[in-house]
Amino acid sequence: MTNFRQPTTLLASLAALTIALPLAASANPILDSYKAQAKTENAAFKDFSAEAGKKLYTTQGPNQVSCASCHTDSPKNVGKHAKTNKAIDPLAPSVNAQRFTDAAKVEKWFKRNCNDALARACTTQEKGDFMAYVLAVK
């Protein structure tokens, strides 16, 4: 007896895989928007660098403050605000699923924290590199 369900199951599996592939390519819509912005700002832009993001995370600015000053050496850890001692939830989405899910909040915190740590606004390249690093932390 021939089983006609196998081709149907195979086709359904292939269809599901085809749908899942484009979704997997876009790991974070906020990072994707920074990529689009970076491409318009720099025609030579290829991609963000997690290594450059890690360097930015530990770079001390003119005020002798870095991201790691409050967020600890690991973005997976609970941090503490340097002035207020208020607890700061981990940055890494691998341990804090709410991180980097709201574009307005991401921009708000980049604006505030880049000014605090670096005494200037972060570039699109720096934001993307930083996110690439923190998203890669497992």
N, C-alpha and C positions, 0 to 999 in steps of 0.2 A: 504494500500500500504506500502510495506517495504522500509525503507530508508537505502540504502546501503552505504551512505556517512558517516554515523556516525562511523562505524568501521575504515574507512579510516582516518577520522579526528582524532580519538583516537590514531591510530597507528602513524600518523604524529606527534601528540603532544608528545607521548612517545619517539619517535625518537629524537625530538628536545630537550626534557628534558635529555635524555641520552647523547647527545652531549654537552649540557650546563654544566652538572655536573663536568666532568673533567676540564673544563675551570675554573669553580668557585673554584676548589681546588687549583689552582695555581694563587693566587692573584697578585703576583709580581715575575717575573722571576729572578730578582736580589736577592731577599730574598731567593728564592728557591735555587739559586746557593750557597749562604752562608750556607744554611742548608746542602747541599751536602758536602760542604767543612768542616763544623763543624763535620759531622758524620765521615769523614776520620781522623780528628784530635783528636776526642774523641769518643770512642766506646760507652760511656754512654750517649752521647748527645741525648736529647729527643726533645726539641723545644726551641725557643727563648722566652724571657720574656719581655713584654711591660713594666712591673713594673721596671725591671732592666734597661731597656732602658731609662725610665724616670729619674731614679737615675743618670745614666751616663750623661744625658742631663744637669743636674744641678750640677754635681760634679766639684769643682774647683781643677785644677791641681796645680803644683808647681809655675806657673806664676800667680796664683790667677785669672785665666780665666776659664770659663765654656762655653759650647755651648750656654747657656741662656744669657751669657754676650753680645753676638752679636745678637742672634736670639730671644731675649726676653723670658719671662716666658712661653709664649705659642708659639708653632711652627706654629700656625695659623696667627700670626702677622708678619708684615713687620719689619725686624730688621735693625740694623745699625752697621757697622763695628766699633769696639772699637777704632781703630787707625785712619782710614781714614774718618770715618763718612759716608761712602758710604752706600746707602740703600741696604738691602738684602731681596730678595723676600722670602715669607713664606716657611717654610720647609714642612709643612703638605700637602700631595697630595690632601687632601680634599678641599683645597683652592688654590692650585697651582699644576695643573695636570702634569706639566713638571718634577716635583721632582721625583727622583728615577725611571727614565725611561731609562737612558743611563748608562750602567755599567761602562764605562770608566770615565765618569764624577763623578759618585758615588765614585769610587776608588780614583780619584784625590782629591776630597774634603775630604774624610776620611783621606787620607794621610796627607794633609795639616792641617786640623783642629784638628785631634788627636794630631799631633805634637805641634800645637799652644796651645791647651787647656791642654793636659795631659803630654806634653814633651816626648811623645813616640808614637809608632804606636798602633792603636787599634787592638785587637784580632778579629778573626772571630766571636766569641761569642758576643763581644761588638758591632760589626757592626750589627749583626743580631738583638740583643736586641734593639739597637737604632732604627733600621728600624721598628721593630715590634711596638715600641712606637709611632713613628711619623706616621706610616700608620694607627694606631688605633685612632689618634686624629681626631675627626669629627667636 
